[in-house]
């Protein structure tokens, strides 16, 4: 029996060694980690190898002419729709500096208008056509009545609605300015065609 038990032990040991050997054989190959090699940096000013190019045949060579810009568009100014509106009078504004009162009044051309102690006569009023920037100007003559009944001319000249301070009445009590021209109703005229 001893013999049998020895052989059983030997067999068991051989199986054990064989299993360990098989286990070792089943293991994957372990390799050392790869060694990193430094990458050489590119050298500066190293000429690159020449590149060969094939020239085009003379018939296929094209030369571009210099590009010239197109001529500018011709802008035709808008023709005026006719004459400027005909003025029949002037619309004036006034202020009494002592009483702090303002007034707006009309003055018919070549007729006297009274504003407190002032006598205002409008001789002309010019305004621009509607298609131009608005502007009205009037030629006025302003006189002042004195307490003794005499009159004194204190202003004569053009006043402009867009720039009242350009040629203003210089008076201690009153200011007068042009608001605009009073025009007659325009005759029925055909509209102007748009600029094409």
ChimeraX commands (.cxc) that place a marker at each C-alpha (Angstrom):
marker #1 position 0.00,0.00,0.00 radius 0.5
marker #1 position 2.79,2.18,0.60 radius 0.5
marker #1 position 3.80,1.86,-2.92 radius 0.5
marker #1 position 0.39,2.85,-4.07 radius 0.5
marker #1 position 0.33,5.82,-1.86 radius 0.5
marker #1 position 3.75,6.92,-3.07 radius 0.5
marker #1 position 2.71,6.67,-6.60 radius 0.5
marker #1 position -0.38,8.59,-5.84 radius 0.5
marker #1 position 1.76,11.26,-4.25 radius 0.5
marker #1 position 4.15,11.25,-7.14 radius 0.5
marker #1 position 1.28,11.43,-9.55 radius 0.5
marker #1 position -0.26,14.26,-7.63 radius 0.5
marker #1 position 3.05,16.10,-7.59 radius 0.5
marker #1 position 3.58,15.54,-11.28 radius 0.5
marker #1 position 0.11,16.85,-11.97 radius 0.5
marker #1 position 0.79,19.80,-9.77 radius 0.5
marker #1 position 4.08,20.57,-11.53 radius 0.5
marker #1 position 2.54,20.00,-14.89 radius 0.5
marker #1 position -0.30,22.38,-13.99 radius 0.5
marker #1 position 2.15,24.98,-12.80 radius 0.5
marker #1 position 4.18,24.53,-15.95 radius 0.5
marker #1 position 1.03,24.82,-18.06 radius 0.5
marker #1 position 0.10,27.93,-16.14 radius 0.5
marker #1 position 3.47,29.40,-16.82 radius 0.5
marker #1 position 3.19,28.47,-20.47 radius 0.5
marker #1 position -0.22,30.13,-20.71 radius 0.5
marker #1 position 1.11,33.46,-19.49 radius 0.5
marker #1 position 1.56,36.07,-22.24 radius 0.5
marker #1 position 5.04,37.20,-23.04 radius 0.5
marker #1 position 5.91,40.15,-20.87 radius 0.5
marker #1 position 8.03,42.64,-22.69 radius 0.5
marker #1 position 9.85,45.59,-21.26 radius 0.5
marker #1 position 8.27,49.01,-21.87 radius 0.5
marker #1 position 9.39,50.71,-25.08 radius 0.5
marker #1 position 12.22,53.17,-24.75 radius 0.5
marker #1 position 11.27,56.61,-26.02 radius 0.5
marker #1 position 13.74,58.01,-28.48 radius 0.5
marker #1 position 13.93,61.78,-28.75 radius 0.5
marker #1 position 12.58,63.20,-31.99 radius 0.5
marker #1 position 15.12,65.47,-33.60 radius 0.5
marker #1 position 13.93,69.05,-33.95 radius 0.5
marker #1 position 13.84,70.44,-37.48 radius 0.5
marker #1 position 16.88,72.41,-38.37 radius 0.5
marker #1 position 16.38,75.99,-39.39 radius 0.5
marker #1 position 17.38,77.34,-42.80 radius 0.5
marker #1 position 17.58,73.91,-44.32 radius 0.5
marker #1 position 16.71,74.19,-48.00 radius 0.5
marker #1 position 13.90,71.95,-49.11 radius 0.5
marker #1 position 14.44,69.74,-52.08 radius 0.5
marker #1 position 13.52,71.40,-55.39 radius 0.5
marker #1 position 10.03,70.80,-56.71 radius 0.5
marker #1 position 9.77,70.00,-60.32 radius 0.5
marker #1 position 7.08,71.80,-62.27 radius 0.5
marker #1 position 5.92,71.33,-65.76 radius 0.5
marker #1 position 5.59,74.59,-67.73 radius 0.5
marker #1 position 2.42,75.16,-69.71 radius 0.5
marker #1 position 2.65,75.20,-73.48 radius 0.5
marker #1 position 2.79,78.73,-74.95 radius 0.5
marker #1 position -0.74,78.53,-76.35 radius 0.5
marker #1 position -2.23,77.85,-72.91 radius 0.5
marker #1 position -0.32,80.62,-71.11 radius 0.5
marker #1 position -2.67,83.47,-70.25 radius 0.5
marker #1 position -1.72,86.98,-69.32 radius 0.5
marker #1 position -4.28,88.96,-67.32 radius 0.5
marker #1 position -4.85,92.52,-68.40 radius 0.5
marker #1 position -4.95,95.12,-65.63 radius 0.5
marker #1 position -8.46,95.50,-64.23 radius 0.5
marker #1 position -9.96,98.91,-64.84 radius 0.5
marker #1 position -12.87,100.04,-62.67 radius 0.5
marker #1 position -16.16,100.79,-64.40 radius 0.5
marker #1 position -16.88,104.45,-65.12 radius 0.5
marker #1 position -18.85,106.26,-62.40 radius 0.5
marker #1 position -22.57,106.59,-62.80 radius 0.5
marker #1 position -23.73,109.82,-64.30 radius 0.5
marker #1 position -25.99,111.58,-61.82 radius 0.5
marker #1 position -28.49,113.85,-63.45 radius 0.5
marker #1 position -29.69,116.60,-61.10 radius 0.5
marker #1 position -33.40,116.79,-60.52 radius 0.5
marker #1 position -34.99,119.45,-62.62 radius 0.5
marker #1 position -36.92,121.99,-60.54 radius 0.5
marker #1 position -40.63,121.45,-60.61 radius 0.5
marker #1 position -41.03,124.97,-61.85 radius 0.5
marker #1 position -40.61,128.34,-60.32 radius 0.5
marker #1 position -40.57,128.85,-56.59 radius 0.5
marker #1 position -43.96,129.50,-55.00 radius 0.5
marker #1 position -45.14,133.06,-55.39 radius 0.5
marker #1 position -45.21,134.88,-52.06 radius 0.5
marker #1 position -48.12,137.14,-51.21 radius 0.5
marker #1 position -46.99,138.00,-47.71 radius 0.5
marker #1 position -44.77,137.15,-44.76 radius 0.5
marker #1 position -45.52,135.27,-41.55 radius 0.5
marker #1 position -43.69,137.02,-38.71 radius 0.5
marker #1 position -43.05,136.27,-35.07 radius 0.5
marker #1 position -42.52,138.88,-32.39 radius 0.5
marker #1 position -41.82,139.15,-28.69 radius 0.5
marker #1 position -42.39,141.95,-26.22 radius 0.5
marker #1 position -39.50,141.50,-23.77 radius 0.5
marker #1 position -41.05,143.73,-21.10 radius 0.5
marker #1 position -44.47,142.06,-21.03 radius 0.5
marker #1 position -43.01,138.62,-21.93 radius 0.5
marker #1 position -45.61,138.08,-24.64 radius 0.5
marker #1 position -45.06,136.47,-28.02 radius 0.5
marker #1 position -47.13,137.01,-31.13 radius 0.5
marker #1 position -47.42,135.54,-34.60 radius 0.5
marker #1 position -48.86,137.75,-37.33 radius 0.5
marker #1 position -49.07,138.05,-41.10 radius 0.5
marker #1 position -47.84,140.99,-43.16 radius 0.5
marker #1 position -49.10,141.42,-46.72 radius 0.5
marker #1 position -46.43,142.61,-49.15 radius 0.5
marker #1 position -46.06,146.39,-49.41 radius 0.5
marker #1 position -48.64,147.08,-46.68 radius 0.5
marker #1 position -47.92,148.39,-43.21 radius 0.5
marker #1 position -48.55,146.19,-40.17 radius 0.5
marker #1 position -48.54,147.52,-36.61 radius 0.5
marker #1 position -47.01,145.57,-33.76 radius 0.5
marker #1 position -47.25,147.67,-30.57 radius 0.5
marker #1 position -45.10,150.73,-31.37 radius 0.5
marker #1 position -43.47,149.12,-34.44 radius 0.5
marker #1 position -44.55,149.68,-38.04 radius 0.5
marker #1 position -43.45,146.77,-40.24 radius 0.5
marker #1 position -43.52,146.81,-44.02 radius 0.5
marker #1 position -42.59,143.68,-46.01 radius 0.5
marker #1 position -41.37,144.42,-49.53 radius 0.5
marker #1 position -40.39,140.91,-50.69 radius 0.5
marker #1 position -40.40,137.32,-49.51 radius 0.5
marker #1 position -38.49,134.53,-51.23 radius 0.5
marker #1 position -38.84,130.81,-50.57 radius 0.5
marker #1 position -37.19,127.78,-52.15 radius 0.5
marker #1 position -38.98,125.15,-54.23 radius 0.5
marker #1 position -40.19,122.07,-52.29 radius 0.5
marker #1 position -37.41,119.78,-53.59 radius 0.5
marker #1 position -34.68,122.01,-52.11 radius 0.5
marker #1 position -33.82,122.51,-48.43 radius 0.5
marker #1 position -36.40,124.82,-46.85 radius 0.5
marker #1 position -35.46,128.48,-46.57 radius 0.5
marker #1 position -37.47,131.66,-46.49 radius 0.5
marker #1 position -36.14,135.21,-46.50 radius 0.5
marker #1 position -37.99,138.50,-46.37 radius 0.5
marker #1 position -36.95,142.07,-47.01 radius 0.5
marker #1 position -38.41,144.14,-44.16 radius 0.5
marker #1 position -38.42,147.74,-43.17 radius 0.5
marker #1 position -39.25,148.42,-39.52 radius 0.5
marker #1 position -40.01,151.84,-38.05 radius 0.5
marker #1 position -40.75,152.85,-34.47 radius 0.5
marker #1 position -43.38,155.42,-33.44 radius 0.5
marker #1 position -42.09,157.89,-30.91 radius 0.5
marker #1 position -44.30,159.45,-28.18 radius 0.5
marker #1 position -44.20,162.79,-30.00 radius 0.5
marker #1 position -45.80,161.17,-33.12 radius 0.5
marker #1 position -42.67,160.97,-35.27 radius 0.5
marker #1 position -41.26,157.74,-36.71 radius 0.5
marker #1 position -37.70,156.48,-36.82 radius 0.5
marker #1 position -36.39,153.72,-39.08 radius 0.5
marker #1 position -34.73,151.07,-36.90 radius 0.5
marker #1 position -34.27,148.22,-39.39 radius 0.5
marker #1 position -34.07,147.70,-43.12 radius 0.5
marker #1 position -32.79,144.50,-44.73 radius 0.5
marker #1 position -33.23,140.78,-45.32 radius 0.5
marker #1 position -34.21,138.46,-42.48 radius 0.5
marker #1 position -33.77,134.70,-42.85 radius 0.5
marker #1 position -36.13,132.16,-41.27 radius 0.5
marker #1 position -33.41,129.52,-40.79 radius 0.5
marker #1 position -30.94,131.99,-39.21 radius 0.5
marker #1 position -32.86,134.66,-37.30 radius 0.5
marker #1 position -29.72,135.94,-35.56 radius 0.5
marker #1 position -27.89,136.50,-38.86 radius 0.5
marker #1 position -29.52,139.88,-39.50 radius 0.5
marker #1 position -31.72,140.60,-36.50 radius 0.5
marker #1 position -33.61,143.60,-35.24 radius 0.5
marker #1 position -31.67,145.23,-32.40 radius 0.5
marker #1 position -34.20,146.80,-30.08 radius 0.5
marker #1 position -34.40,147.09,-26.30 radius 0.5
marker #1 position -38.05,146.02,-26.05 radius 0.5
marker #1 position -39.03,144.09,-29.20 radius 0.5
marker #1 position -37.73,141.21,-31.28 radius 0.5
marker #1 position -39.16,140.39,-34.72 radius 0.5
marker #1 position -38.25,137.42,-36.91 radius 0.5
marker #1 position -39.39,135.72,-40.11 radius 0.5
marker #1 position -41.31,132.46,-39.73 radius 0.5
marker #1 position -41.96,131.88,-43.43 radius 0.5
marker #1 position -43.51,133.19,-46.60 radius 0.5
marker #1 position -47.26,133.24,-47.15 radius 0.5
marker #1 position -47.74,131.84,-50.64 radius 0.5
marker #1 position -50.59,131.83,-53.10 radius 0.5
marker #1 position -52.12,128.43,-53.90 radius 0.5
marker #1 position -50.08,126.79,-56.65 radius 0.5
marker #1 position -51.68,126.31,-60.05 radius 0.5
marker #1 position -52.43,122.73,-61.07 radius 0.5
marker #1 position -49.22,121.50,-62.61 radius 0.5
marker #1 position -48.20,118.04,-63.73 radius 0.5
marker #1 position -45.89,116.25,-61.29 radius 0.5
marker #1 position -42.24,116.00,-62.19 radius 0.5
marker #1 position -41.14,112.49,-63.22 radius 0.5
marker #1 position -38.62,110.88,-60.86 radius 0.5
marker #1 position -34.94,110.98,-61.72 radius 0.5
marker #1 position -34.14,107.80,-63.65 radius 0.5
marker link #1:1,2 radius 0.2
marker link #1:2,3 radius 0.2
marker link #1:3,4 radius 0.2
marker link #1:4,5 radius 0.2
marker link #1:5,6 radius 0.2
marker link #1:6,7 radius 0.2
marker link #1:7,8 radius 0.2
marker link #1:8,9 radius 0.2
marker link #1:9,10 radius 0.2
marker link #1:10,11 radius 0.2
marker link #1:11,12 radius 0.2
marker link #1:12,13 radius 0.2
marker link #1:13,14 radius 0.2
marker link #1:14,15 radius 0.2
marker link #1:15,16 radius 0.2
marker link #1:16,17 radius 0.2
marker link #1:17,18 radius 0.2
marker link #1:18,19 radius 0.2
marker link #1:19,20 radius 0.2
marker link #1:20,21 radius 0.2
marker link #1:21,22 radius 0.2
marker link #1:22,23 radius 0.2
marker link #1:23,24 radius 0.2
marker link #1:24,25 radius 0.2
marker link #1:25,26 radius 0.2
marker link #1:26,27 radius 0.2
marker link #1:27,28 radius 0.2
marker link #1:28,29 radius 0.2
marker link #1:29,30 radius 0.2
marker link #1:30,31 radius 0.2
marker link #1:31,32 radius 0.2
marker link #1:32,33 radius 0.2
marker link #1:33,34 radius 0.2
marker link #1:34,35 radius 0.2
marker link #1:35,36 radius 0.2
marker link #1:36,37 radius 0.2
marker link #1:37,38 radius 0.2
marker link #1:38,39 radius 0.2
marker link #1:39,40 radius 0.2
marker link #1:40,41 radius 0.2
marker link #1:41,42 radius 0.2
marker link #1:42,43 radius 0.2
marker link #1:43,44 radius 0.2
marker link #1:44,45 radius 0.2
marker link #1:45,46 radius 0.2
marker link #1:46,47 radius 0.2
marker link #1:47,48 radius 0.2
marker link #1:48,49 radius 0.2
marker link #1:49,50 radius 0.2
marker link #1:50,51 radius 0.2
marker link #1:51,52 radius 0.2
marker link #1:52,53 radius 0.2
marker link #1:53,54 radius 0.2
marker link #1:54,55 radius 0.2
marker link #1:55,56 radius 0.2
marker link #1:56,57 radius 0.2
marker link #1:57,58 radius 0.2
marker link #1:58,59 radius 0.2
marker link #1:59,60 radius 0.2
marker link #1:60,61 radius 0.2
marker link #1:61,62 radius 0.2
marker link #1:62,63 radius 0.2
marker link #1:63,64 radius 0.2
marker link #1:64,65 radius 0.2
marker link #1:65,66 radius 0.2
marker link #1:66,67 radius 0.2
marker link #1:67,68 radius 0.2
marker link #1:68,69 radius 0.2
marker link #1:69,70 radius 0.2
marker link #1:70,71 radius 0.2
marker link #1:71,72 radius 0.2
marker link #1:72,73 radius 0.2
marker link #1:73,74 radius 0.2
marker link #1:74,75 radius 0.2
marker link #1:75,76 radius 0.2
marker link #1:76,77 radius 0.2
marker link #1:77,78 radius 0.2
marker link #1:78,79 radius 0.2
marker link #1:79,80 radius 0.2
marker link #1:80,81 radius 0.2
marker link #1:81,82 radius 0.2
marker link #1:82,83 radius 0.2
marker link #1:83,84 radius 0.2
marker link #1:84,85 radius 0.2
marker link #1:85,86 radius 0.2
marker link #1:86,87 radius 0.2
marker link #1:87,88 radius 0.2
marker link #1:88,89 radius 0.2
marker link #1:89,90 radius 0.2
marker link #1:90,91 radius 0.2
marker link #1:91,92 radius 0.2
marker link #1:92,93 radius 0.2
marker link #1:93,94 radius 0.2
marker link #1:94,95 radius 0.2
marker link #1:95,96 radius 0.2
marker link #1:96,97 radius 0.2
marker link #1:97,98 radius 0.2
marker link #1:98,99 radius 0.2
marker link #1:99,100 radius 0.2
marker link #1:100,101 radius 0.2
marker link #1:101,102 radius 0.2
marker link #1:102,103 radius 0.2
marker link #1:103,104 radius 0.2
marker link #1:104,105 radius 0.2
marker link #1:105,106 radius 0.2
marker link #1:106,107 radius 0.2
marker link #1:107,108 radius 0.2
marker link #1:108,109 radius 0.2
marker link #1:109,110 radius 0.2
marker link #1:110,111 radius 0.2
marker link #1:111,112 radius 0.2
marker link #1:112,113 radius 0.2
marker link #1:113,114 radius 0.2
marker link #1:114,115 radius 0.2
marker link #1:115,116 radius 0.2
marker link #1:116,117 radius 0.2
marker link #1:117,118 radius 0.2
marker link #1:118,119 radius 0.2
marker link #1:119,120 radius 0.2
marker link #1:120,121 radius 0.2
marker link #1:121,122 radius 0.2
marker link #1:122,123 radius 0.2
marker link #1:123,124 radius 0.2
marker link #1:124,125 radius 0.2
marker link #1:125,126 radius 0.2
marker link #1:126,127 radius 0.2
marker link #1:127,128 radius 0.2
marker link #1:128,129 radius 0.2
marker link #1:129,130 radius 0.2
marker link #1:130,131 radius 0.2
marker link #1:131,132 radius 0.2
marker link #1:132,133 radius 0.2
marker link #1:133,134 radius 0.2
marker link #1:134,135 radius 0.2
marker link #1:135,136 radius 0.2
marker link #1:136,137 radius 0.2
marker link #1:137,138 radius 0.2
marker link #1:138,139 radius 0.2
marker link #1:139,140 radius 0.2
marker link #1:140,141 radius 0.2
marker link #1:141,142 radius 0.2
marker link #1:142,143 radius 0.2
marker link #1:143,144 radius 0.2
marker link #1:144,145 radius 0.2
marker link #1:145,146 radius 0.2
marker link #1:146,147 radius 0.2
marker link #1:147,148 radius 0.2
marker link #1:148,149 radius 0.2
marker link #1:149,150 radius 0.2
marker link #1:150,151 radius 0.2
marker link #1:151,152 radius 0.2
marker link #1:152,153 radius 0.2
marker link #1:153,154 radius 0.2
marker link #1:154,155 radius 0.2
marker link #1:155,156 radius 0.2
marker link #1:156,157 radius 0.2
marker link #1:157,158 radius 0.2
marker link #1:158,159 radius 0.2
marker link #1:159,160 radius 0.2
marker link #1:160,161 radius 0.2
marker link #1:161,162 radius 0.2
marker link #1:162,163 radius 0.2
marker link #1:163,164 radius 0.2
marker link #1:164,165 radius 0.2
marker link #1:165,166 radius 0.2
marker link #1:166,167 radius 0.2
marker link #1:167,168 radius 0.2
marker link #1:168,169 radius 0.2
marker link #1:169,170 radius 0.2
marker link #1:170,171 radius 0.2
marker link #1:171,172 radius 0.2
marker link #1:172,173 radius 0.2
marker link #1:173,174 radius 0.2
marker link #1:174,175 radius 0.2
marker link #1:175,176 radius 0.2
marker link #1:176,177 radius 0.2
marker link #1:177,178 radius 0.2
marker link #1:178,179 radius 0.2
marker link #1:179,180 radius 0.2
marker link #1:180,181 radius 0.2
marker link #1:181,182 radius 0.2
marker link #1:182,183 radius 0.2
marker link #1:183,184 radius 0.2
marker link #1:184,185 radius 0.2
marker link #1:185,186 radius 0.2
marker link #1:186,187 radius 0.2
marker link #1:187,188 radius 0.2
marker link #1:188,189 radius 0.2
marker link #1:189,190 radius 0.2
marker link #1:190,191 radius 0.2
marker link #1:191,192 radius 0.2
marker link #1:192,193 radius 0.2
marker link #1:193,194 radius 0.2
marker link #1:194,195 radius 0.2
marker link #1:195,196 radius 0.2
view
